[in-house]
């Protein structure tokens, strides 16, 4: 990667798809592990290899997901989750991000005794600490239900997410609902009841779809879940009718270029779908997915896209993405429900 120009670094950026677990700065994970004598290796340099996808590991979704193993050791406790969430937002603010939605699956953070709602509140606590230190930063949380845990658990997660909705608090809160995890044999349609709960609760709706599955999963996310945004959506380019639908309904695709190549969602040497989306009038956002696992930054992702379409076009993508954030949208919903 070439040196990132100041025009990119200083550009106000919008991040609509970044996972907490995969974005904890390695030094923060290392510090917490050392505090509890949990470090599996002797140096931070060695630890980074366990947290960051290495070049020889690229192309495998399983290898990518394996990097989430060690952060889970420390993100089972309220104080730790609060600390790492604050650190993720602080790093984003330093990189020129002015609007950010973090993704978080609370159910994988309850093994030490936290309730689902406590797990959600812990990450929001860290986000609000970061916001006090960076008052110009807009931040919200998109709560994830994991596909492999099934539709019934997803409904429980949706109800808990609503309990911490942004419109219920005078601070950052939950703004959206998402499903993630293994796509195959877990079609979106199975989670329609959970999405109906989230919709009735005023949350924005998005879904990981078409990252590791065919375009039918994206169709289901739109038609059966009511999603107005799609996470990754790489396989959409193989279905021109779907592409026309995304353009017609202005369904935004949350694109993560580096991550998509690393997981194999986009084959090496193939152009990233973001350029075809733009060509066909489909709104997009430029996202990091997981800054630590992918060894990337918000500026780096924007610079990658700018190499193809120019800095001005990237600036316009961020400007338009700011209009599609779920942050603040629930306030409008609350007024219409009165």
SERO-4910 file (N, C-alpha, C, O; in steps of 0.05 Angstrom, whole numbers):
BEGIN
 pado doro    nc1    nc2    nc3   cac1   cac2   cac3    cc1    cc2    cc3    oc1    oc2    oc3
  Unk    A     17    -24      0      0      0      0     18     25      0     36     28     16
  Unk    A     11     43    -18     26     68    -20     20     86      4      1     81     19
  Unk    A     37    106      8     33    125     29      5    138     26     -2    147      4
  Unk    A    -10    139     47    -37    150     46    -35    180     46    -23    192     64
  Unk    A    -46    193     26    -45    223     24    -60    236     46    -80    225     56
  Unk    A    -52    260     52    -66    276     73    -95    281     66   -112    284     83
  Unk    A   -101    283     40   -129    288     31   -147    265     40   -171    270     44
  Unk    A   -136    241     42   -152    218     52   -152    218     82   -173    214     95
  Unk    A   -129    222     94   -127    221    124   -145    242    137   -158    236    157
  Unk    A   -146    265    125   -161    287    137   -190    288    128   -206    304    139
  Unk    A   -198    270    110   -225    270    100   -244    260    122   -239    240    135
  Unk    A   -266    274    126   -287    263    145   -298    237    134   -309    236    112
  Unk    A   -295    216    150   -303    190    140   -326    178    156   -331    185    180
  Unk    A   -341    161    143   -365    148    155   -360    118    155   -353    106    134
  Unk    A   -363    106    178   -359     77    181   -385     64    190   -395     69    212
  Unk    A   -396     48    172   -422     35    177   -421      5    183   -441     -8    188
  Unk    A   -396     -6    183   -394    -35    187   -367    -42    198   -348    -48    184
  Unk    A   -365    -40    225   -340    -47    239   -346    -63    264   -361    -53    281
  Unk    A   -334    -86    266   -339   -104    289   -320    -97    312   -297    -92    308
  Unk    A   -332    -97    336   -316    -91    360   -294   -112    363   -270   -105    366
  Unk    A   -301   -137    363   -282   -159    370   -258   -159    352   -236   -165    360
  Unk    A   -262   -154    326   -241   -155    307   -226   -129    303   -208   -127    285
  Unk    A   -232   -109    319   -220    -83    316   -206    -73    341   -197    -50    342
  Unk    A   -204    -89    362   -190    -81    386   -161    -76    380   -148    -95    370
  Unk    A   -150    -53    386   -121    -48    381   -105    -70    395   -109    -75    419
  Unk    A    -86    -82    381    -70   -104    393    -57    -97    420    -56   -113    438
  Unk    A    -48    -72    422    -35    -63    447    -55    -64    471    -47    -69    494
  Unk    A    -80    -59    465   -101    -59    486   -106    -88    495   -108    -94    518
  Unk    A   -109   -106    475   -113   -134    481    -89   -145    497    -93   -159    517
  Unk    A    -66   -138    489    -41   -147    502    -40   -137    531    -33   -152    549
  Unk    A    -47   -111    535    -46   -100    562    -65   -114    581    -58   -120    604
  Unk    A    -90   -119    571   -109   -133    588   -101   -162    594   -104   -172    616
  Unk    A    -91   -175    573    -82   -203    577    -59   -204    597    -59   -222    614
  Unk    A    -40   -186    595    -18   -186    614    -27   -180    642    -16   -191    661
  Unk    A    -47   -163    645    -57   -156    672    -68   -181    686    -64   -184    710
  Unk    A    -80   -199    671    -91   -224    683    -74   -248    678    -82   -271    684
  Unk    A    -50   -244    668    -31   -266    663    -43   -286    644    -41   -311    648
  Unk    A    -56   -276    623    -69   -293    603    -54   -295    577    -62   -310    559
  Unk    A    -32   -279    574    -19   -278    549     -7   -305    540      8   -317    555
  Unk    A    -15   -314    516     -6   -341    507     22   -340    495     34   -361    491
  Unk    A     33   -316    490     60   -313    480     74   -292    496     63   -280    514
  Unk    A    100   -288    491    117   -272    508    119   -242    500    126   -225    516
  Unk    A    112   -236    475    116   -209    466     91   -199    450     76   -215    440
  Unk    A     88   -173    449     67   -161    434     70   -167    404     50   -172    390
  Unk    A     94   -168    395     99   -175    367     88   -203    360     75   -207    339
  Unk    A     92   -222    378     81   -249    373     51   -249    376     37   -263    361
  Unk    A     40   -232    394     12   -231    398     -2   -220    373    -24   -229    366
  Unk    A     10   -201    360     -2   -189    336     -6   -210    314    -26   -209    300
  Unk    A     12   -230    313      8   -251    293    -16   -268    298    -28   -280    280
  Unk    A    -24   -270    324    -47   -285    331    -73   -269    327    -95   -281    324
  Unk    A    -71   -243    327    -94   -226    325    -99   -216    296   -122   -209    289
  Unk    A    -78   -215    280    -80   -203    253    -76   -225    233    -58   -242    235
  Unk    A    -92   -225    212    -89   -245    191    -63   -240    176    -56   -218    168
  Unk    A    -47   -262    174    -21   -260    160    -25   -265    130    -43   -279    122
  Unk    A     -7   -254    114    -10   -257     85    -14   -286     76    -30   -291     57
  Unk    A      0   -305     88     -2   -333     80    -28   -345     88    -35   -368     80
  Unk    A    -44   -332    105    -70   -342    114    -93   -331     98   -116   -340    102
  Unk    A    -88   -312     81   -110   -299     66   -124   -318     47   -111   -337     36
  Unk    A   -149   -313     42   -165   -329     23   -183   -349     37   -198   -363     23
  Unk    A   -181   -351     63   -197   -371     78   -214   -357     99   -203   -343    117
  Unk    A   -240   -360     98   -258   -349    118   -253   -361    145   -254   -347    165
  Unk    A   -247   -387    146   -242   -400    171   -217   -389    185   -217   -384    209
  Unk    A   -196   -384    169   -172   -373    180   -177   -344    191   -166   -336    211
  Unk    A   -194   -330    176   -201   -303    184   -216   -303    211   -210   -288    229
  Unk    A   -236   -320    213   -252   -322    237   -236   -332    261   -243   -326    284
  Unk    A   -216   -347    256   -199   -358    278   -185   -336    294   -178   -340    317
  Unk    A   -182   -312    281   -169   -290    295   -186   -278    317   -177   -261    332
  Unk    A   -212   -286    318   -229   -276    339   -227   -292    365   -240   -286    385
  Unk    A   -211   -313    364   -209   -331    387   -198   -318    412   -210   -320    433
  Unk    A   -175   -305    410   -162   -293    433   -177   -269    445   -178   -266    469
  Unk    A   -188   -251    428   -203   -229    441   -225   -238    459   -232   -224    478
  Unk    A   -237   -261    453   -259   -271    469   -250   -278    497   -267   -279    516
  Unk    A   -224   -283    501   -215   -289    528   -219   -265    547   -224   -269    570
  Unk    A   -217   -241    536   -218   -218    553   -245   -203    552   -251   -187    569
  Unk    A   -261   -209    531   -286   -194    528   -310   -209    539   -331   -210    527
  Unk    A   -306   -220    563   -327   -233    578   -334   -218    603   -351   -226    619
  Unk    A   -321   -195    607   -324   -180    632   -330   -151    626   -319   -139    607
  Unk    A   -349   -140    641   -360   -113    635   -337    -93    632   -337    -78    612
  Unk    A   -319    -91    651   -298    -71    650   -280    -74    626   -273    -54    614
  Unk    A   -274    -98    618   -257   -103    595   -271    -94    569   -259    -82    552
  Unk    A   -297   -102    567   -312    -94    543   -314    -64    541   -312    -53    519
  Unk    A   -318    -51    563   -319    -22    564   -293    -10    554   -293      9    538
  Unk    A   -271    -21    563   -244    -10    555   -239    -14    526   -229      4    512
  Unk    A   -245    -38    515   -238    -43    487   -256    -27    469   -248    -19    447
  Unk    A   -281    -24    476   -300     -8    460   -291     21    458   -292     33    437
  Unk    A   -283     32    481   -272     59    481   -248     61    463   -245     81    448
  Unk    A   -230     41    464   -206     42    448   -212     41    418   -198     54    402
  Unk    A   -232     25    410   -239     23    382   -249     49    372   -241     58    350
  Unk    A   -266     63    387   -276     89    378   -254    110    378   -253    127    360
  Unk    A   -236    109    398   -214    129    399   -197    126    374   -188    146    363
  Unk    A   -191    102    366   -175     97    342   -189    107    317   -176    119    300
  Unk    A   -215    103    316   -230    113    293   -230    143    291   -226    155    270
  Unk    A   -234    156    314   -234    185    315   -207    196    306   -206    216    292
  Unk    A   -186    184    315   -159    192    307   -154    190    277   -138    205    266
  Unk    A   -168    171    265   -165    166    236   -185    182    219   -187    177    195
  Unk    A   -198    201    231   -215    219    215   -244    211    212   -258    222    196
  Unk    A   -252    191    227   -280    182    226   -297    201    243   -291    206    266
  Unk    A   -319    210    231   -337    228    246   -364    215    252   -379    224    269
  Unk    A   -370    193    238   -395    178    243   -388    148    242   -376    139    223
  Unk    A   -396    133    263   -388    105    264   -410     88    277   -421     96    298
  Unk    A   -416     66    265   -433     46    276   -416     21    282   -404     10    264
  Unk    A   -415     13    307   -400    -11    314   -419    -35    314   -443    -33    320
  Unk    A   -409    -59    306   -424    -84    306   -415   -100    330   -391   -101    337
  Unk    A   -435   -114    342   -428   -128    367   -449   -150    371   -473   -146    370
  Unk    A   -439   -174    376   -456   -197    382   -455   -204    412   -437   -217    421
  Unk    A   -474   -194    427   -473   -197    456   -473   -226    466   -462   -232    487
  Unk    A   -485   -244    451   -488   -271    461   -462   -286    464   -460   -305    479
  Unk    A   -441   -277    450   -415   -290    453   -398   -277    474   -374   -283    476
  Unk    A   -410   -260    490   -396   -247    512   -409   -251    539   -407   -235    558
  Unk    A   -424   -274    541   -438   -279    566   -428   -304    581   -441   -313    599
  Unk    A   -406   -315    572   -396   -340    584   -387   -337    613   -386   -357    627
  Unk    A   -381   -313    622   -372   -310    649   -394   -300    668   -389   -294    691
  Unk    A   -418   -298    657   -441   -292    675   -456   -266    668   -476   -261    680
  Unk    A   -446   -250    649   -462   -226    642   -488   -234    629   -490   -255    616
  Unk    A   -508   -218    633   -533   -222    618   -530   -210    590   -511   -195    585
  Unk    A   -548   -217    572   -548   -205    545   -548   -174    547   -533   -161    534
  Unk    A   -566   -164    564   -569   -135    566   -544   -122    578   -536   -101    570
  Unk    A   -532   -135    598   -507   -125    610   -485   -125    589   -469   -106    588
  Unk    A   -484   -145    572   -464   -146    551   -467   -123    532   -448   -111    523
  Unk    A   -492   -116    526   -498    -93    508   -490    -67    522   -478    -49    510
  Unk    A   -498    -64    547   -493    -40    562   -463    -35    566   -454    -12    566
  Unk    A   -447    -57    568   -418    -53    572   -405    -40    548   -388    -23    551
  Unk    A   -413    -49    524   -400    -36    500   -410     -8    497   -395     10    488
  Unk    A   -436     -3    503   -446     25    502   -432     43    522   -428     66    517
  Unk    A   -425     32    545   -411     48    565   -384     57    554   -377     81    558
  Unk    A   -370     39    542   -344     47    530   -347     67    508   -331     86    505
  Unk    A   -368     63    491   -373     82    469   -379    110    479   -370    130    468
  Unk    A   -394    111    501   -402    138    511   -378    151    526   -377    176    526
  Unk    A   -360    136    537   -336    148    548   -319    160    525   -309    182    528
  Unk    A   -317    145    503   -302    155    480   -315    180    469   -302    199    460
  Unk    A   -342    181    468   -356    204    457   -351    229    474   -350    251    464
  Unk    A   -349    225    500   -344    249    517   -316    260    511   -312    284    514
  Unk    A   -297    243    504   -270    252    497   -269    262    468   -250    277    461
  Unk    A   -287    254    452   -288    262    424   -316    271    417   -331    257    404
  Unk    A   -324    295    427   -352    304    426   -363    307    398   -388    308    395
  Unk    A   -346    310    378   -356    313    350   -363    286    337   -374    285    316
  Unk    A   -356    264    350   -360    238    339   -389    229    344   -400    229    366
  Unk    A   -402    220    322   -429    208    324   -425    178    324   -411    167    308
  Unk    A   -437    164    344   -433    135    347   -458    121    354   -475    132    370
  Unk    A   -462     97    344   -485     80    351   -477     51    349   -456     44    338
  Unk    A   -493     34    360   -487      5    362   -508    -11    345   -532     -7    349
  Unk    A   -498    -28    329   -514    -47    314   -511    -74    328   -489    -85    328
  Unk    A   -532    -85    339   -530   -110    354   -534   -134    334   -552   -133    317
  Unk    A   -517   -154    337   -517   -177    319   -528   -201    333   -522   -206    357
  Unk    A   -545   -216    319   -552   -244    327   -537   -263    309   -535   -259    285
  Unk    A   -525   -283    321   -509   -302    306   -527   -324    294   -543   -336    309
  Unk    A   -524   -328    268   -541   -348    255   -540   -375    268   -561   -388    271
  Unk    A   -517   -384    276   -513   -412    286   -528   -416    312   -532   -439    320
  Unk    A   -537   -395    325   -551   -398    350   -581   -400    346   -596   -405    364
  Unk    A   -590   -396    321   -618   -402    314   -637   -378    316   -631   -358    330
  Unk    A   -660   -380    304   -680   -359    303   -692   -351    330   -697   -328    334
  Unk    A   -695   -370    348   -707   -364    374   -689   -346    391   -697   -327    403
  Unk    A   -663   -353    391   -644   -336    405   -642   -309    392   -639   -289    406
  Unk    A   -644   -308    366   -644   -282    352   -666   -264    361   -662   -240    364
  Unk    A   -690   -275    367   -712   -259    377   -706   -248    405   -712   -225    411
  Unk    A   -693   -264    421   -685   -255    448   -665   -232    445   -667   -212    460
  Unk    A   -646   -235    427   -626   -213    423   -640   -188    413   -633   -166    422
  Unk    A   -659   -191    395   -673   -167    384   -688   -152    406   -687   -128    408
  Unk    A   -701   -167    424   -715   -154    446   -696   -140    465   -702   -118    475
  Unk    A   -673   -153    471   -654   -140    488   -642   -115    475   -637    -95    489
  Unk    A   -638   -116    449   -628    -93    434   -646    -69    436   -637    -46    440
  Unk    A   -672    -74    434   -692    -52    436   -691    -40    463   -696    -15    466
  Unk    A   -685    -55    484   -684    -45    511   -663    -23    515   -664     -6    532
  Unk    A   -642    -24    497   -621     -5    499   -621     13    474   -600     24    466
  Unk    A   -644     16    461   -646     33    437   -638     62    442   -642     72    464
  Unk    A   -627     73    422   -617    101    424   -639    120    433   -634    138    449
  Unk    A   -663    116    423   -684    135    429   -694    134    458   -709    151    467
  Unk    A   -684    114    473   -692    112    502   -672    126    520   -677    128    544
  Unk    A   -650    136    509   -629    146    526   -619    173    515   -621    179    491
  Unk    A   -608    189    532   -596    214    524   -566    210    520   -549    224    531
  Unk    A   -559    190    504   -531    183    498   -532    163    475   -553    157    464
  Unk    A   -508    153    467   -507    133    446   -521    108    455   -520    100    478
  Unk    A   -535     95    436   -549     71    443   -550     52    419   -536     56    399
  Unk    A   -567     32    420   -570     13    398   -586     26    376   -607     38    381
  Unk    A   -577     24    352   -590     37    329   -598     18    307   -614     24    290
  Unk    A   -587     -7    309   -594    -26    287   -592    -55    296   -583    -61    318
  Unk    A   -601    -73    278   -601   -101    283   -590   -116    258   -594   -107    236
  Unk    A   -576   -138    263   -561   -151    242   -560   -181    248   -562   -189    271
  Unk    A   -556   -197    228   -548   -225    232   -521   -230    219   -515   -218    198
  Unk    A   -505   -247    231   -478   -253    221   -472   -282    227   -489   -297    238
  Unk    A   -449   -291    220   -442   -319    224   -445   -335    198   -450   -323    177
  Unk    A   -441   -361    200   -441   -378    175   -467   -376    160   -489   -380    171
  Unk    A   -465   -369    134   -489   -365    118   -501   -391    109   -525   -394    110
  Unk    A   -485   -409     99   -495   -434     87   -513   -449    107   -506   -454    130
  Unk    A   -536   -457     97   -556   -472    112   -569   -455    134   -583   -466    151
  Unk    A   -563   -429    134   -576   -411    153   -588   -387    138   -580   -364    142
  Unk    A   -607   -392    120   -618   -371    103   -632   -349    119   -644   -355    140
  Unk    A   -630   -325    110   -642   -302    124   -671   -305    131   -680   -296    152
  Unk    A   -687   -318    113   -716   -321    118   -723   -333    145   -744   -328    156
  Unk    A   -705   -350    155   -710   -363    181   -711   -342    204   -721   -348    226
  Unk    A   -700   -319    199   -698   -299    221   -718   -276    218   -715   -255    230
  Unk    A   -739   -281    202   -758   -259    197   -773   -250    222   -779   -226    225
  Unk    A   -778   -268    241   -792   -260    265   -775   -242    282   -785   -222    294
  Unk    A   -749   -248    284   -730   -230    299   -729   -203    286   -728   -182    300
  Unk    A   -729   -202    260   -728   -176    246   -754   -160    249   -754   -136    250
  Unk    A   -776   -175    251   -801   -161    256   -801   -148    283   -812   -126    287
  Unk    A   -790   -162    303   -787   -151    330   -770   -125    329   -778   -105    340
  Unk    A   -747   -127    315   -729   -104    313   -742    -81    298   -739    -58    306
  Unk    A   -757    -87    277   -770    -66    262   -791    -52    279   -792    -28    279
  Unk    A   -807    -68    293   -828    -56    310   -815    -39    332   -828    -21    343
  Unk    A   -791    -46    340   -777    -31    360   -762     -7    350   -748      6    365
  Unk    A   -764     -2    324   -753     22    312   -723     20    305   -711     41    299
  Unk    A   -712     -4    304   -684     -7    297   -680     -8    267   -697    -18    252
  Unk    A   -657      3    258   -649      0    230   -643    -29    224   -633    -43    241
  Unk    A   -648    -38    199   -645    -66    192   -623    -70    171   -625    -59    149
  Unk    A   -604    -86    177   -583    -94    158   -577   -124    163   -586   -135    183
  Unk    A   -563   -136    145   -556   -165    148   -531   -171    133   -527   -162    110
  Unk    A   -514   -188    145   -492   -200    130   -505   -219    109   -518   -238    117
  Unk    A   -501   -214     84   -513   -231     63   -497   -229     38   -488   -208     30
  Unk    A   -493   -252     25   -478   -252      0   -448   -249      3   -434   -244    -16
  Unk    A   -438   -254     27   -409   -254     31   -398   -281     26   -377   -284     13
  Unk    A   -413   -302     35   -404   -329     31   -427   -346     21   -428   -371     26
  Unk    A   -447   -334      8   -470   -348     -2   -480   -335    -28   -471   -313    -35
  Unk    A   -498   -348    -42   -507   -339    -68   -526   -315    -65   -535   -309    -43
  Unk    A   -534   -303    -87   -551   -279    -87   -578   -283    -74   -591   -264    -65
  Unk    A   -588   -308    -73   -614   -313    -61   -615   -304    -32   -636   -296    -22
  Unk    A   -592   -305    -18   -591   -296     10   -595   -265     12   -606   -255     31
  Unk    A   -586   -251     -8   -590   -222     -9   -619   -216    -15   -631   -198     -3
  Unk    A   -631   -230    -34   -659   -227    -40   -676   -231    -14   -694   -215     -9
  Unk    A   -670   -252      0   -685   -257     25   -682   -235     46   -701   -227     59
  Unk    A   -657   -225     48   -652   -203     67   -669   -179     61   -678   -164     78
  Unk    A   -673   -174     35   -688   -150     26   -718   -156     29   -733   -140     42
  Unk    A   -727   -178     17   -756   -183     15   -769   -194     40   -792   -189     46
  Unk    A   -754   -211     55   -766   -225     77   -757   -213    105   -771   -217    125
  Unk    A   -735   -199    105   -726   -186    130   -731   -156    130   -732   -143    151
  Unk    A   -734   -144    106   -739   -116    104   -714    -99    107   -716    -75    115
  Unk    A   -691   -110    101   -666    -95    104   -663    -72     84   -670    -75     60
  Unk    A   -654    -49     94   -649    -26     76   -619    -23     71   -611     -6     55
  Unk    A   -603    -40     84   -574    -42     78   -566    -71     79   -578    -87     92
  Unk    A   -544    -77     64   -534   -104     63   -504   -104     69   -489    -87     59
  Unk    A   -496   -122     87   -468   -124     94   -453   -142     74   -460   -165     71
  Unk    A   -434   -131     61   -416   -144     42   -431   -147     15   -424   -133     -4
  Unk    A   -450   -166     12   -466   -168    -12   -450   -174    -37   -459   -168    -59
  Unk    A   -427   -187    -35   -409   -190    -58   -421   -206    -81   -416   -200   -104
  Unk    A   -438   -226    -74   -448   -243    -95   -470   -230   -111   -479   -241   -131
  Unk    A   -479   -206   -104   -500   -192   -119   -492   -187   -148   -509   -187   -165
  Unk    A   -466   -184   -153   -457   -178   -180   -463   -201   -200   -461   -197   -224
  Unk    A   -470   -224   -189   -475   -247   -207   -505   -249   -214   -513   -269   -226
  Unk    A   -521   -230   -205   -550   -230   -210   -558   -202   -218   -562   -184   -202
  Unk    A   -561   -198   -244   -567   -171   -254   -594   -161   -246   -598   -137   -243
  Unk    A   -613   -179   -243   -640   -170   -233   -637   -160   -205   -650   -140   -198
  Unk    A   -621   -173   -189   -616   -163   -161   -602   -136   -162   -609   -119   -146
  Unk    A   -583   -133   -179   -569   -107   -181   -589    -85   -188   -587    -63   -177
  Unk    A   -607    -91   -206   -627    -70   -213   -645    -64   -189   -653    -42   -185
  Unk    A   -651    -85   -173   -668    -81   -149   -653    -64   -129   -665    -45   -117
  Unk    A   -628    -69   -124   -612    -54   -105   -611    -24   -113   -613     -6    -97
  Unk    A   -608    -20   -139   -607      8   -150   -635     21   -148   -637     44   -139
  Unk    A   -656      6   -155   -683     17   -155   -691     26   -127   -702     48   -123
  Unk    A   -686      9   -108   -694     14    -80   -673     28    -64   -677     34    -40
  Unk    A   -650     35    -77   -628     49    -64   -620     35    -37   -617     48    -16
  Unk    A   -617      9    -39   -607     -7    -16   -577     -5    -15   -563    -14    -34
  Unk    A   -567      5      6   -538     10      9   -524    -16     15   -532    -32     32
  Unk    A   -501    -20      2   -484    -43      7   -459    -33     23   -445    -15     14
  Unk    A   -455    -46     46   -432    -39     63   -408    -55     53   -406    -79     58
  Unk    A   -390    -42     39   -368    -56     26   -342    -54     43   -335    -33     54
  Unk    A   -328    -76     45   -303    -78     60   -282    -91     42   -277   -115     44
  Unk    A   -269    -75     25   -251    -86      5   -229   -105     15   -227   -127      5
  Unk    A   -213    -96     34   -191   -113     44   -202   -139     56   -192   -160     49
  Unk    A   -222   -137     73   -233   -161     85   -244   -180     65   -240   -204     68
  Unk    A   -258   -170     44   -270   -187     25   -250   -204      9   -255   -227      2
  Unk    A   -227   -192      3   -206   -208    -10   -194   -228     10   -188   -251      3
  Unk    A   -190   -220     35   -178   -237     55   -195   -262     61   -184   -283     67
  Unk    A   -221   -259     61   -239   -281     68   -245   -299     44   -256   -320     48
  Unk    A   -238   -289     20   -245   -305     -4   -272   -297    -15   -280   -310    -35
  Unk    A   -285   -277     -4   -311   -268    -15   -307   -257    -43   -324   -259    -60
  Unk    A   -283   -245    -48   -275   -236    -74   -249   -250    -81   -230   -250    -65
  Unk    A   -248   -262   -104   -224   -278   -113   -201   -259   -119   -205   -237   -129
  Unk    A   -177   -268   -113   -153   -252   -119   -152   -245   -149   -156   -263   -166
  Unk    A   -147   -220   -155   -146   -212   -183   -172   -202   -194   -172   -187   -214
  Unk    A   -194   -209   -181   -220   -199   -190   -225   -171   -180   -216   -164   -158
  Unk    A   -238   -154   -196   -244   -127   -186   -264   -129   -163   -282   -147   -163
  Unk    A   -262   -112   -143   -281   -112   -121   -308   -103   -131   -310    -85   -148
  Unk    A   -330   -116   -121   -357   -108   -130   -364    -79   -125   -383    -69   -138
  Unk    A   -351    -66   -108   -358    -38   -102   -359    -21   -127   -375     -2   -130
  Unk    A   -341    -27   -146   -340    -10   -171   -364    -16   -189   -374      2   -202
  Unk    A   -373    -41   -190   -396    -47   -206   -421    -36   -192   -440    -27   -206
  Unk    A   -422    -36   -165   -444    -24   -151   -446      5   -159   -468     15   -165
  Unk    A   -424     19   -157   -424     48   -164   -432     53   -193   -447     71   -199
  Unk    A   -423     36   -211   -429     38   -239   -459     36   -244   -469     49   -262
  Unk    A   -472     19   -228   -500     15   -233   -518     31   -214   -542     27   -213
  Unk    A   -507     51   -200   -523     69   -184   -532     58   -158   -551     68   -146
  Unk    A   -518     38   -147   -524     27   -122   -508     41   -100   -484     43   -102
  Unk    A   -521     51    -79   -506     66    -58   -488     46    -43   -495     23    -38
  Unk    A   -465     56    -35   -446     40    -20   -434     56      2   -436     81      3
  Unk    A   -422     42     21   -405     55     41   -378     40     41   -377     16     35
  Unk    A   -357     54     48   -331     42     50   -325     35     79   -325     52     96
  Unk    A   -322      9     84   -320     -1    112   -294    -17    117   -282    -26     98
  Unk    A   -287    -19    142   -263    -34    149   -270    -63    157   -252    -81    154
  Unk    A   -294    -69    167   -302    -95    177   -288   -100    204   -300   -100    225
  Unk    A   -261   -105    202   -246   -111    226   -218    -99    223   -201   -110    209
  Unk    A   -213    -76    235   -187    -63    230   -163    -79    239   -142    -79    226
  Unk    A   -166    -93    262   -143   -109    272   -139   -134    256   -116   -139    246
  Unk    A   -159   -150    253   -157   -175    238   -147   -170    209   -130   -184    199
  Unk    A   -157   -149    197   -150   -144    169   -125   -126    166   -117   -121    143
  Unk    A   -114   -118    188    -90   -101    187    -95    -76    170    -80    -70    152
  Unk    A   -117    -63    175   -124    -40    159   -134    -17    176   -135    -20    201
  Unk    A   -139      5    163   -150     29    177   -172     41    159   -175     33    136
  Unk    A   -187     60    170   -207     73    154   -195     88    131   -206     88    109
  Unk    A   -173    101    136   -159    116    115   -149     97     93   -150    104     70
  Unk    A   -138     74    101   -128     55     82   -149     45     63   -145     42     39
  Unk    A   -173     39     74   -194     29     57   -203     50     37   -208     45     14
  Unk    A   -205     75     47   -213     97     29   -191    102      8   -198    107    -15
  Unk    A   -166     99     15   -144    103     -4   -145     81    -25   -139     87    -49
  Unk    A   -151     57    -18   -153     35    -37   -174     41    -59   -169     37    -82
  Unk    A   -197     50    -50   -218     56    -69   -211     81    -85   -217     83   -109
  Unk    A   -198    100    -72   -190    125    -86   -171    120   -109   -170    135   -128
  Unk    A   -154     99   -106   -136     93   -128   -150     86   -154   -139     90   -176
  Unk    A   -175     77   -152   -190     70   -176   -208     92   -185   -212     96   -209
  Unk    A   -220    107   -166   -241    126   -174   -235    155   -167   -250    173   -174
  Unk    A   -213    159   -152   -205    186   -145   -215    195   -117   -234    184   -106
  Unk    A   -201    215   -107   -207    225    -80   -234    238    -78   -249    234    -58
  Unk    A   -242    253    -98   -267    267    -97   -291    248    -96   -310    253    -82
  Unk    A   -289    226   -112   -310    206   -112   -312    193    -85   -335    187    -75
  Unk    A   -290    187    -72   -290    175    -46   -302    194    -25   -317    185     -8
  Unk    A   -296    219    -27   -307    239     -9   -338    239    -12   -352    242      8
  Unk    A   -347    237    -36   -376    237    -41   -389    211    -30   -412    212    -21
  Unk    A   -375    189    -32   -386    164    -20   -390    168     10   -411    160     20
  Unk    A   -371    179     23   -374    184     52   -396    204     58   -411    201     78
  Unk    A   -398    224     41   -419    244     46   -447    231     43   -465    237     59
  Unk    A   -450    215     23   -476    201     19   -481    180     41   -504    176     50
  Unk    A   -460    166     49   -463    145     70   -472    158     96   -487    145    111
  Unk    A   -464    183    101   -473    196    126   -503    199    127   -515    200    149
  Unk    A   -516    200    104   -545    203    103   -559    176    108   -583    175    112
  Unk    A   -543    154    107   -555    128    110   -549    114    136   -556     91    141
  Unk    A   -536    129    154   -532    117    181   -558    113    196   -577    128    192
  Unk    A   -558     93    213   -582     89    230   -582    108    254   -602    110    268
  Unk    A   -559    121    259   -557    138    282   -576    162    279   -576    176    259
  Unk    A   -593    166    299   -613    187    298   -639    180    284   -659    193    288
  Unk    A   -638    158    268   -662    151    254   -685    141    272   -708    145    267
  Unk    A   -677    129    295   -697    120    313   -712    143    327   -735    139    336
  Unk    A   -700    166    328   -714    189    339   -737    196    322   -759    203    332
  Unk    A   -733    195    295   -755    200    277   -777    180    279   -800    187    278
  Unk    A   -769    155    283   -788    133    286   -805    138    311   -830    134    310
  Unk    A   -793    147    333   -807    151    357   -829    172    354   -851    170    365
  Unk    A   -822    193    338   -842    214    334   -866    205    318   -888    213    323
  Unk    A   -860    187    298   -882    177    281   -900    158    296   -923    154    289
  Unk    A   -889    145    318   -905    126    332   -923    139    353   -941    125    364
  Unk    A   -918    164    359   -935    177    380   -963    183    369   -979    194    383
***
